[in-house]
Amino acid sequence: MRSISTLLRNGALNDISFELKEGQHLLISGVSGSGKTMLAKALAGKIFYKGAVEFSSKSEIIFVEQHYFFKTLSNTSDFYYQQRYNSSDNNDALTVSEELLKISIDKNKIDALLNQLQLNHRRNDSLLHLSSGEHKRFQLIKAFLQEADVFIFDTPFIGLDINSRRVLKDTIDAKAKNSTIIVIADVEDAPSCITHVAALENGSLKYFGKIEGAHSSLLIAHCSPLNGTVPLQKNNAEFNVAVRLENVSVAYGEKKIISNINWQINRGERWLLKGVNGAGKSTLISLITGDHPQAYSNKVFLFDKKRGSGESIWDIKKKIGFVSPELHWYYDKTISVYNTIASGFFDTIGVYKKLSEEQKNIVEEWLQFLNIQAKAQQQLHTISTSQQRLALLARALVKNPPLLILDEPCQGLDEQQVKDFVALVDNLCSQSDKTLIYVSHYENEIPQCVDNCLNLDLLDYRIGRRILKDEHETVTYFNSEIAVACQS
């Protein structure tokens, strides 16, 4: 690749020029909304731009997006959020093996990549059964099955546990021997093959050069996006135990997802739910939020009442603020930013009831708090991925629920946004007896208020408490029987 000089359709990039020589590999870095994905798509020829992108020869380019989109067996894309949990609908997609065989008939190569990226145990499962982290690994396997001169990866490490990130770096490094690698990621996540960095700021190229010694140049000034105090609605819910699970199990046919989980969350407790990709974290959460039909065949107690004892799903949801990567994927992005936030009052996708004056004021306050009031009437898909996530986080918080379930809430946020959001969660919990379930694979994303841990893996689970061992805040989760190190 020689250079790119662009002015894209929405003015996202401005006159970016650089040269990447043979044997060099590029990291694209910058804060959220700086134009990283736009630049990657321009390099891949996926969007319109002015200027020129020149490669040394006619090159085959594979662009791996942030999220993998696939179709049903009926050749449609109309999936819905709870589909993976409903037995009548969750097989309306090809299996992992069937989808990979569409890309390559080399079964040995497929087997090798399934083993390498630790997805072999899912080879005969429907794509709808995969967790967000497993979908990311599947998406990467599909790319690695192909041969290309250039591989462009848009945030490939998001949603992956620590071991999966390590394996992916090794796989990318191996691919770099015969292909040019371009990766959107933080500098700390850069594979060892990366030689150069293109750091963006407000759509312009702030720095281009060797990765060695470039860290100080990438410290881009970024003010906190949060403005003022947190706007909260009154919530007077009364209960002692937020969640109690008794010998909870979920299975699809003979395949067990989680087995015999016992877990009690008292009011005001803050828990980390931890485990490798595919360990059952999202399934466990879906039982609590009421999105999984097998909740009714298990002993699930919410807010001092057993599920199915007369309360409606809406009675449950009005006490829970929830966000997850899957909710983001399946949320209708044609809805305005304003209505996205307002829908949190009703736990719906969109707004179908008239807002009260108090609710309107709270939505306006959240828009101002997030500094996105100018984009209130834009459709959700027209704003940056990070702003979409912030809008959905506001949706989870807008009614000030007593229980917050935040499943990887910092995906897509830049470093400063992560710090701001973690501080926001700590602030909310310090001001009230708010109950929290928090999921993250990154230690720096876990709020200080979290002091309990449920650690899932594919064989068992462990419960412990959090301690800070030294001045570097090394975190260990433990109980009286076995120490469980929570690494990041």
C-alpha positions as CSV (number, residue, x, y, z in Angstrom):
1,M,0.0,0.0,0.0
2,R,1.4,3.4,-0.9
3,S,-1.0,6.1,0.4
4,I,-4.5,7.2,1.1
5,S,-5.7,10.8,0.8
6,T,-9.4,11.0,1.6
7,L,-12.4,13.1,2.3
8,L,-15.2,10.6,3.1
9,R,-18.9,10.9,2.4
10,N,-19.7,12.3,5.9
11,G,-16.5,14.2,6.4
12,A,-15.2,11.6,8.9
13,L,-11.7,11.6,7.5
14,N,-9.6,14.5,6.3
15,D,-6.6,14.2,3.9
16,I,-5.0,11.1,5.4
17,S,-1.7,10.1,3.7
18,F,0.8,7.5,4.6
19,E,2.9,4.7,3.0
20,L,3.2,1.2,4.3
21,K,5.9,-0.9,2.7
22,E,6.1,-4.6,2.1
23,G,6.7,-6.5,5.4
24,Q,5.3,-3.7,7.5
25,H,2.1,-4.1,9.5
26,L,-0.2,-1.4,10.8
27,L,-2.1,-0.6,14.0
28,I,-4.9,2.0,13.7
29,S,-5.4,3.7,17.0
30,G,-7.3,6.7,18.4
31,V,-10.2,7.6,20.7
32,S,-13.8,6.6,19.9
33,G,-15.3,8.5,17.0
34,S,-11.9,9.5,15.6
35,G,-12.5,7.7,12.3
36,K,-10.7,4.3,12.8
37,T,-13.4,2.1,11.3
38,M,-14.0,4.6,8.4
39,L,-10.3,4.4,7.6
40,A,-10.3,0.6,7.7
41,K,-13.3,0.5,5.4
42,A,-11.8,2.9,3.0
43,L,-8.6,0.8,2.8
44,A,-10.8,-2.3,2.2
45,G,-12.8,-0.5,-0.5
46,K,-16.0,-0.9,1.5
47,I,-17.1,2.8,1.4
48,F,-16.9,5.7,-0.9
49,Y,-14.0,8.1,-0.5
50,K,-12.1,10.8,-2.5
51,G,-8.5,10.3,-3.1
52,A,-6.4,7.1,-3.8
53,V,-5.6,3.9,-2.1
54,E,-2.8,2.2,-4.1
55,F,-1.4,-1.3,-3.5
56,S,1.8,-2.7,-5.0
57,S,-0.3,-5.1,-7.0
58,K,-3.9,-6.2,-7.4
59,S,-4.4,-7.4,-3.8
60,E,-7.0,-9.7,-2.3
61,I,-8.3,-7.9,0.8
62,I,-10.3,-9.5,3.7
63,F,-12.0,-7.1,6.0
64,V,-13.2,-8.6,9.3
65,E,-15.9,-6.4,10.9
66,Q,-16.6,-5.8,14.5
67,H,-19.6,-8.1,14.5
68,Y,-20.4,-11.1,12.3
69,F,-23.7,-11.0,10.5
70,F,-25.2,-14.2,9.1
71,K,-28.5,-15.4,7.7
72,T,-31.2,-17.9,8.7
73,L,-31.8,-21.1,6.8
74,S,-34.6,-19.2,5.1
75,N,-31.9,-16.7,3.8
76,T,-33.2,-13.8,6.0
77,S,-31.4,-11.7,8.6
78,D,-34.4,-11.1,10.9
79,F,-32.9,-12.5,14.1
80,Y,-34.2,-11.3,17.4
81,Y,-32.6,-10.9,20.8
82,Q,-34.0,-13.9,22.7
83,Q,-33.8,-16.3,19.7
84,R,-30.8,-18.2,20.9
85,Y,-32.7,-19.2,24.0
86,N,-35.9,-20.4,22.4
87,S,-35.7,-24.1,21.4
88,S,-38.2,-23.7,18.6
89,D,-36.2,-20.9,16.8
90,N,-32.6,-21.3,17.8
91,N,-31.7,-23.8,15.2
92,D,-32.8,-21.6,12.3
93,A,-29.1,-21.2,11.2
94,L,-26.3,-23.3,9.9
95,T,-23.9,-25.0,12.3
96,V,-20.4,-23.8,12.8
97,S,-19.0,-26.6,10.6
98,E,-21.6,-26.1,7.9
99,E,-20.9,-22.4,7.6
100,L,-17.1,-23.0,7.5
101,L,-17.4,-25.6,4.8
102,K,-19.0,-22.9,2.6
103,I,-15.6,-21.1,2.8
104,S,-13.2,-24.1,2.5
105,I,-13.5,-27.8,1.8
106,D,-10.2,-28.4,3.5
107,K,-11.4,-30.2,6.6
108,N,-7.9,-30.5,8.0
109,K,-7.5,-26.8,7.9
110,I,-10.9,-26.2,9.5
111,D,-10.1,-28.7,12.3
112,A,-6.7,-27.0,12.9
113,L,-8.3,-23.6,13.3
114,L,-11.2,-24.8,15.4
115,N,-8.6,-26.3,17.8
116,Q,-6.3,-23.4,17.6
117,L,-9.0,-20.8,18.5
118,Q,-10.7,-23.3,20.9
119,L,-14.0,-23.6,19.2
120,N,-13.9,-27.3,18.4
121,H,-16.5,-28.2,21.0
122,R,-18.9,-25.9,19.2
123,R,-18.4,-27.4,15.7
124,N,-21.9,-29.0,15.5
125,D,-23.8,-26.2,17.2
126,S,-26.0,-23.7,15.5
127,L,-24.5,-20.3,15.0
128,L,-27.3,-18.9,17.2
129,H,-26.0,-20.9,20.1
130,L,-22.6,-19.1,20.2
131,S,-21.8,-16.5,22.9
132,S,-20.5,-13.1,21.8
133,G,-16.9,-14.1,22.4
134,E,-17.4,-17.4,20.5
135,H,-19.0,-15.5,17.6
136,K,-15.9,-13.3,17.4
137,R,-13.6,-16.4,17.3
138,F,-15.8,-18.0,14.7
139,Q,-15.7,-14.8,12.6
140,L,-11.8,-14.9,12.8
141,I,-11.7,-18.6,11.9
142,K,-13.8,-17.9,8.8
143,A,-11.3,-15.2,7.8
144,F,-8.2,-17.3,8.5
145,L,-9.5,-20.1,6.3
146,Q,-9.0,-17.7,3.3
147,E,-5.9,-16.6,1.6
148,A,-5.4,-12.9,1.1
149,D,-2.7,-10.3,0.6
150,V,-4.1,-8.0,3.2
151,F,-6.1,-8.7,6.3
152,I,-7.9,-5.8,8.0
153,F,-9.3,-6.5,11.5
154,D,-11.8,-4.1,13.2
155,T,-11.3,-4.4,17.0
156,P,-10.8,-8.2,16.9
157,F,-10.0,-8.5,20.6
158,I,-13.3,-7.1,21.9
159,G,-15.3,-9.6,23.9
160,L,-12.5,-12.2,24.1
161,D,-11.2,-13.6,27.3
162,I,-7.5,-13.4,28.2
163,N,-6.5,-16.7,26.7
164,S,-8.4,-16.1,23.5
165,R,-6.7,-12.8,23.1
166,R,-3.3,-14.4,23.5
167,V,-4.1,-17.1,21.0
168,L,-5.5,-14.6,18.5
169,K,-2.3,-12.5,18.7
170,D,-0.3,-15.7,17.9
171,T,-2.5,-16.5,15.0
172,I,-2.3,-13.0,13.5
173,D,1.5,-13.1,13.9
174,A,1.6,-16.3,11.9
175,K,-0.6,-14.9,9.2
176,A,1.7,-11.8,9.0
177,K,4.5,-14.0,7.4
178,N,2.7,-14.0,4.1
179,S,0.1,-11.2,4.4
180,T,-0.1,-7.5,5.3
181,I,-1.9,-7.0,8.7
182,I,-3.9,-4.0,9.6
183,V,-5.6,-4.0,13.0
184,I,-7.8,-1.5,14.9
185,A,-6.9,-1.9,18.5
186,D,-5.3,-0.2,21.6
187,V,-1.6,-0.1,21.5
188,E,-1.5,-2.5,24.5
189,D,-3.3,-5.1,22.5
190,A,-1.1,-4.9,19.4
191,P,0.2,-8.2,18.1
192,S,4.0,-8.5,18.0
193,C,4.0,-8.4,14.2
194,I,2.9,-4.7,14.2
195,T,5.6,-2.4,13.0
196,H,3.7,1.0,12.5
197,V,0.9,3.0,14.1
198,A,-1.5,5.4,12.5
199,A,-3.1,7.4,15.3
200,L,-6.2,9.4,14.4
201,E,-7.7,12.4,16.1
202,N,-11.0,14.0,14.9
203,G,-10.6,12.3,11.5
204,S,-7.1,13.5,10.9
205,L,-3.8,11.7,11.1
206,K,-2.1,12.8,14.3
207,Y,0.8,10.4,14.1
208,F,2.2,7.9,11.7
209,G,5.4,6.0,12.4
210,K,7.1,3.0,14.0
211,I,5.4,1.5,17.0
212,E,8.5,1.6,19.1
213,G,8.5,4.6,21.3
214,A,5.2,5.8,19.9
215,H,3.2,5.5,23.1
216,S,3.7,9.1,24.2
217,S,2.6,10.4,20.7
218,L,-0.6,8.4,21.1
219,L,-1.7,10.1,24.4
220,I,-4.4,12.1,22.6
221,A,-6.0,14.8,24.7
222,H,-9.5,13.7,25.4
223,C,-11.9,15.5,27.7
224,S,-14.4,13.6,29.7
225,P,-17.7,13.2,27.7
226,L,-19.7,13.4,30.8
227,N,-21.2,16.7,31.8
228,G,-22.7,17.5,35.2
229,T,-24.4,15.3,37.7
230,V,-26.0,11.9,37.0
231,P,-29.8,12.4,36.3
232,L,-31.8,9.8,38.2
233,Q,-35.5,9.1,38.6
234,K,-36.8,8.1,42.0
235,N,-37.1,4.3,42.6
236,N,-38.5,3.1,45.8
237,A,-38.4,-0.7,45.3
238,E,-38.3,-2.7,48.5
239,F,-36.6,-6.1,48.8
240,N,-33.9,-7.9,50.8
241,V,-32.6,-10.5,48.3
242,A,-32.2,-9.3,44.7
243,V,-31.4,-12.7,43.2
244,R,-31.4,-16.3,44.5
245,L,-30.7,-19.3,42.2
246,E,-31.2,-22.8,43.6
247,N,-29.6,-25.7,41.7
248,V,-30.2,-23.9,38.4
249,S,-29.4,-25.8,35.2
250,V,-29.9,-25.1,31.5
251,A,-29.6,-27.6,28.7
252,Y,-30.5,-27.9,25.1
253,G,-31.3,-31.6,24.6
254,E,-28.4,-33.5,26.0
255,K,-26.0,-30.4,25.9
256,K,-25.6,-28.8,29.3
257,I,-24.9,-25.1,29.3
258,I,-24.8,-24.5,33.1
259,S,-25.4,-27.1,35.8
260,N,-26.5,-26.9,39.5
261,I,-25.7,-23.2,40.1
262,N,-26.5,-21.9,43.6
263,W,-26.1,-18.1,43.9
264,Q,-27.6,-15.5,46.2
265,I,-27.2,-11.7,45.7
266,N,-28.4,-9.6,48.6
267,R,-29.5,-6.0,48.2
268,G,-26.6,-3.7,47.9
269,E,-24.0,-6.4,46.9
270,R,-21.8,-5.8,43.9
271,W,-20.7,-9.0,42.0
272,L,-18.4,-9.7,39.1
273,L,-19.6,-12.6,36.9
274,K,-16.5,-14.1,35.4
275,G,-15.7,-16.9,33.0
276,V,-14.2,-17.8,29.7
277,N,-16.1,-17.3,26.5
278,G,-18.9,-19.9,26.3
279,A,-18.9,-20.6,30.1
280,G,-22.6,-19.7,30.4
281,K,-22.4,-16.1,31.7
282,S,-25.0,-14.7,29.2
283,T,-27.3,-17.7,29.7
284,L,-27.2,-17.2,33.5
285,I,-28.0,-13.5,33.1
286,S,-30.9,-14.3,30.7
287,L,-32.5,-16.4,33.5
288,I,-32.4,-13.3,35.8
289,T,-33.7,-10.8,33.2
290,G,-36.5,-13.1,32.2
291,D,-35.3,-13.6,28.6
292,H,-34.7,-17.3,28.9
293,P,-37.8,-19.6,28.9
294,Q,-36.1,-22.2,31.1
295,A,-36.2,-19.7,34.0
296,Y,-39.7,-21.1,34.6
297,S,-38.4,-24.6,35.0
298,N,-35.8,-23.6,37.5
299,K,-35.9,-22.1,41.1
300,V,-35.2,-18.5,40.3
301,F,-36.1,-15.9,43.0
302,L,-36.1,-12.2,42.1
303,F,-36.7,-9.4,44.6
304,D,-37.9,-11.9,47.3
305,K,-40.4,-13.6,44.9
306,K,-40.1,-16.8,43.0
307,R,-40.3,-16.5,39.2
308,G,-43.7,-17.5,38.0
309,S,-45.6,-16.8,41.3
310,G,-47.8,-14.2,39.7
311,E,-45.6,-11.3,38.7
312,S,-45.4,-10.3,35.1
313,I,-42.1,-10.0,33.1
314,W,-42.6,-6.3,33.1
315,D,-42.8,-6.2,36.9
316,I,-39.4,-7.8,37.0
317,K,-37.8,-5.7,34.2
318,K,-38.8,-2.4,35.7
319,K,-36.4,-3.1,38.6
320,I,-33.5,-4.1,36.3
321,G,-31.2,-2.0,34.2
322,F,-29.5,-4.1,31.6
323,V,-27.0,-3.8,28.8
324,S,-25.1,-6.4,26.8
325,P,-23.3,-6.8,23.5
326,E,-26.2,-8.9,22.2
327,L,-28.7,-6.2,23.1
328,H,-26.6,-3.8,21.1
329,W,-26.5,-6.1,18.1
330,Y,-30.2,-6.8,18.0
331,Y,-31.5,-3.3,19.0
332,D,-33.3,-1.5,16.2
333,K,-30.8,1.1,15.2
334,T,-33.3,3.0,13.1
335,I,-34.8,4.4,16.3
336,S,-33.7,7.9,17.3
337,V,-31.1,8.4,20.0
338,Y,-33.7,10.2,22.1
339,N,-36.2,7.2,21.9
340,T,-33.4,4.7,22.5
341,I,-32.7,6.3,25.9
342,A,-36.4,6.8,26.6
343,S,-37.2,3.2,25.9
344,G,-35.4,2.2,29.1
345,F,-38.5,3.5,31.1
346,F,-40.6,0.8,29.4
347,D,-38.0,-2.0,28.7
348,T,-39.1,-2.0,25.0
349,I,-37.3,-1.5,21.7
350,G,-38.7,1.9,20.9
351,V,-41.2,4.1,22.7
352,Y,-44.9,3.2,22.4
353,K,-46.3,5.2,25.4
354,K,-46.4,8.9,26.0
355,L,-43.6,10.1,28.2
356,S,-44.4,12.1,31.3
357,E,-42.9,15.5,31.8
358,E,-40.5,14.1,34.4
359,Q,-39.4,11.4,32.0
360,K,-38.9,13.9,29.2
361,N,-36.7,16.0,31.5
362,I,-34.7,13.0,32.6
363,V,-34.0,12.0,28.9
364,E,-32.9,15.5,28.1
365,E,-30.7,15.5,31.2
366,W,-29.1,12.2,30.0
367,L,-28.5,13.6,26.5
368,Q,-26.8,16.6,28.1
369,F,-24.9,14.4,30.6
370,L,-23.5,12.4,27.7
371,N,-22.9,15.4,25.5
372,I,-25.0,14.0,22.6
373,Q,-28.0,16.4,22.8
374,A,-27.2,17.6,19.3
375,K,-27.8,14.1,18.0
376,A,-31.0,13.4,19.9
377,Q,-33.2,13.0,16.7
378,Q,-30.6,11.1,14.7
379,Q,-31.1,7.4,14.1
380,L,-29.0,5.3,16.4
381,H,-26.9,3.8,13.5
382,T,-25.8,7.3,12.4
383,I,-23.7,8.0,15.5
384,S,-20.4,6.3,16.4
385,T,-20.3,2.8,17.9
386,S,-19.1,4.2,21.2
387,Q,-21.9,6.8,21.3
388,Q,-24.4,4.0,20.6
389,R,-23.1,2.1,23.6
390,L,-23.4,5.2,25.8
391,A,-27.0,5.7,24.6
392,L,-27.8,2.1,25.5
393,L,-26.0,2.5,28.9
394,A,-28.2,5.6,29.5
395,R,-31.2,3.4,28.6
396,A,-30.2,0.9,31.3
397,L,-29.8,3.7,33.9
398,V,-32.6,6.1,33.0
399,K,-35.2,4.7,35.4
400,N,-32.6,4.3,38.2
401,P,-33.2,0.6,38.7
402,P,-32.2,-1.1,42.1
403,L,-30.4,-3.9,40.1
404,L,-27.9,-3.2,37.4
405,I,-26.8,-6.0,35.1
406,L,-23.9,-4.7,33.0
407,D,-22.6,-7.4,30.6
408,E,-19.3,-6.1,29.1
409,P,-20.6,-2.5,29.2
410,C,-17.3,-1.0,28.1
411,Q,-17.1,-2.7,24.7
412,G,-16.5,-0.1,22.0
413,L,-15.5,2.6,24.5
414,D,-12.1,4.3,24.4
415,E,-9.7,4.4,27.4
416,Q,-11.1,7.7,28.7
417,Q,-14.7,6.7,28.2
418,V,-14.0,3.4,30.1
419,K,-12.5,5.4,33.0
420,D,-15.5,7.8,33.0
421,F,-18.0,4.9,32.9
422,V,-16.3,2.9,35.7
423,A,-16.2,6.1,37.8
424,L,-19.9,6.6,37.1
425,V,-20.8,3.1,38.3
426,D,-18.7,3.6,41.4
427,N,-20.4,6.9,42.0
428,L,-23.9,5.4,41.6
429,C,-23.1,2.5,44.0
430,S,-21.5,4.8,46.6
431,Q,-24.6,7.0,46.7
432,S,-27.1,4.2,47.2
433,D,-27.5,0.5,48.0
434,K,-27.7,-0.3,44.3
435,T,-27.1,-4.0,43.5
436,L,-24.8,-4.8,40.7
437,I,-23.9,-7.8,38.4
438,Y,-20.9,-6.9,36.3
439,V,-19.3,-8.8,33.5
440,S,-15.9,-8.0,32.0
441,H,-12.7,-9.7,30.7
442,Y,-10.6,-6.7,31.5
443,E,-9.4,-5.8,35.0
444,N,-9.2,-2.1,34.4
445,E,-13.0,-2.1,33.5
446,I,-14.1,-3.5,36.9
447,P,-15.4,-0.8,39.3
448,Q,-13.8,-0.6,42.7
449,C,-17.2,-1.2,44.4
450,V,-17.2,-4.8,43.1
451,D,-16.2,-7.0,46.0
452,N,-17.8,-10.4,45.2
453,C,-17.1,-12.9,42.4
454,L,-18.9,-15.8,40.7
455,N,-16.3,-17.5,38.5
456,L,-17.8,-19.8,35.9
457,D,-15.8,-22.2,33.7
458,L,-16.9,-25.1,31.6
459,L,-16.7,-27.6,34.4
460,D,-17.6,-26.0,37.7
461,Y,-18.1,-22.6,39.4
462,R,-16.6,-20.8,42.3
463,I,-17.7,-18.0,44.6
464,G,-15.3,-15.7,46.3
465,R,-14.6,-12.2,47.5
466,R,-12.3,-9.5,46.2
467,I,-9.2,-8.2,47.9
468,L,-6.5,-5.8,46.8
469,K,-3.1,-7.4,47.5
470,D,-0.6,-4.6,46.8
471,E,-0.1,-1.1,45.6
472,H,-0.6,-2.3,42.0
473,E,-4.1,-3.4,43.0
474,T,-3.5,-7.0,42.0
475,V,-6.9,-8.6,42.4
476,T,-7.7,-12.1,43.7
477,Y,-11.0,-13.7,44.2
478,F,-11.1,-16.5,46.7
479,N,-13.1,-18.5,49.2
480,S,-12.1,-20.7,52.1
481,E,-11.5,-23.8,49.9
482,I,-9.6,-22.6,46.8
483,A,-8.0,-19.5,45.5
484,V,-9.2,-18.3,42.2
485,A,-7.0,-15.8,40.4
486,C,-9.0,-13.4,38.2
487,Q,-6.5,-12.4,35.5
488,S,-6.9,-9.9,32.8
